Amino acid sequence: MDEISQGAKTIAVMMRHTRLVASFLRRLAHALEDRAGIHDLSKFTDDEFAGFVEINRIAREQVYFSPEYQASIKNQTVNLHYSRNSHHPEHHANGIDGMSLGDFIEMVADWKAASITYGKTSFEDSLKVQIERFGLKPEHIYLIKLIMDEIS
């Protein structure tokens, strides 16, 4: 094969590789977009909404994971919500270790949004609680920090 043919073959292979990488990244982006479109919609169902009116009030008034906050999430509404939403560690028998990458990314985005919307506890302070609450391992914390670097 001459040099021009080798060059053409190399270009074709490199272009295919680039297109495949782009396709795989788009699949990941679309999966995340799909999650964004349905995040926590179950809170608006008849069997969750009334419970979340009270939980939301307490979350806005109390520091994250205060005794009042903890009491507010120990009910059937929250258990039902967890059962319907895989981005919550409580959804999985193995907790965080049972989550998909999409679940994990959505969970971190959820934690960040909660720290902003409820405003009583910073993300950093709430993360300290999550480390204890869910027994986060160093590799979990590392991934959380990587995700935060991308979304902050």
C-alpha positions in Angstrom: 0.0 0.0 0.0 1.5 3.4 -0.9 1.9 6.3 1.4 -1.2 8.2 0.0 -3.4 5.1 0.5 -2.0 4.6 4.1 -2.8 8.3 4.8 -6.3 7.9 3.5 -6.9 4.8 5.5 -5.5 6.5 8.6 -7.8 9.5 8.1 -10.8 7.2 7.6 -10.1 5.2 10.8 -9.5 8.4 12.9 -12.7 10.0 11.6 -14.7 6.8 12.5 -13.1 6.9 15.9 -14.0 10.5 16.4 -17.6 9.9 15.3 -18.0 6.9 17.6 -16.7 8.9 20.6 -19.1 11.7 19.8 -22.0 9.2 19.5 -21.2 7.7 22.9 -20.9 11.1 24.6 -24.2 12.1 23.0 -25.9 9.0 24.4 -24.6 9.9 27.8 -25.8 13.5 27.4 -29.2 12.3 26.2 -29.5 9.9 29.2 -28.8 12.8 31.5 -31.3 15.0 29.6 -33.9 12.4 30.0 -33.3 12.3 33.8 -33.4 16.1 34.0 -36.9 16.0 32.4 -38.4 13.6 34.9 -36.5 14.4 38.1 -38.7 14.2 41.1 -42.0 14.4 39.1 -43.5 11.8 41.4 -43.6 14.5 44.1 -46.5 16.0 42.1 -48.6 12.9 42.3 -51.7 12.7 44.6 -50.0 10.2 46.9 -46.8 12.3 47.4 -47.7 16.0 47.0 -49.5 16.6 50.4 -46.7 15.0 52.3 -44.1 17.0 50.5 -45.9 20.3 51.3 -45.0 19.7 54.9 -41.5 18.2 54.3 -40.7 21.2 52.0 -41.7 23.7 54.7 -39.5 22.0 57.2 -36.6 21.8 54.8 -36.8 25.5 54.2 -37.0 26.3 57.9 -34.5 23.8 59.4 -30.9 23.0 59.0 -30.3 19.9 56.9 -30.7 16.7 58.9 -31.7 18.5 62.1 -33.9 16.5 64.4 -36.9 18.2 62.9 -35.8 17.5 59.4 -35.1 13.8 60.2 -38.5 13.5 61.8 -40.2 14.9 58.6 -38.6 12.4 56.3 -39.5 9.3 58.4 -42.9 8.7 56.8 -44.7 6.8 54.1 -44.6 9.7 51.6 -40.8 9.7 51.6 -40.5 6.0 51.5 -42.9 6.0 48.5 -40.8 8.7 46.8 -37.6 6.8 47.4 -39.1 3.7 45.9 -40.0 5.6 42.7 -36.7 7.5 42.2 -33.5 5.6 41.7 -31.3 8.7 42.3 -31.9 8.2 46.1 -29.6 5.7 47.8 -32.5 4.4 49.8 -34.0 3.1 46.5 -31.3 0.4 46.3 -30.7 -2.6 48.6 -27.0 -1.8 48.4 -27.5 2.0 48.9 -25.0 4.1 46.8 -23.2 1.0 45.8 -26.3 -0.2 44.0 -26.7 3.0 41.9 -25.9 3.4 38.2 -23.6 6.2 37.1 -26.7 8.2 36.0 -28.3 7.7 39.4 -25.1 8.9 41.1 -24.8 12.0 38.9 -28.5 12.9 39.4 -28.1 12.4 43.2 -25.2 14.9 43.3 -27.1 17.4 41.3 -30.1 16.9 43.6 -27.9 17.5 46.7 -26.4 20.6 45.1 -29.9 22.0 44.1 -31.2 21.3 47.6 -28.4 23.2 49.2 -29.4 26.2 47.0 -33.1 26.0 47.1 -33.5 25.4 50.8 -30.7 27.7 51.7 -30.1 26.6 55.3 -27.1 24.4 54.8 -24.2 24.7 52.3 -23.4 21.9 49.9 -20.2 21.3 51.8 -21.9 21.0 55.2 -24.6 18.8 53.8 -22.0 16.6 52.2 -20.5 16.0 55.6 -23.8 14.7 56.7 -24.2 12.5 53.6 -20.8 11.0 54.2 -21.9 9.8 57.6 -25.5 9.1 56.7 -24.7 6.9 53.7 -21.3 5.6 54.7 -19.6 7.3 51.7 -16.3 5.8 50.8 -13.3 7.8 49.6 -14.1 6.8 46.0 -17.6 8.1 46.3 -16.4 11.4 47.7 -13.8 11.7 44.8 -16.6 11.1 42.2 -18.8 13.7 44.0 -16.0 16.3 43.8 -15.5 15.5 40.1 -19.2 16.0 39.4 -19.3 19.2 41.4 -16.3 20.5 39.4 -18.3 19.9 36.2 -21.6 21.4 37.4 -20.5 24.3 39.6 
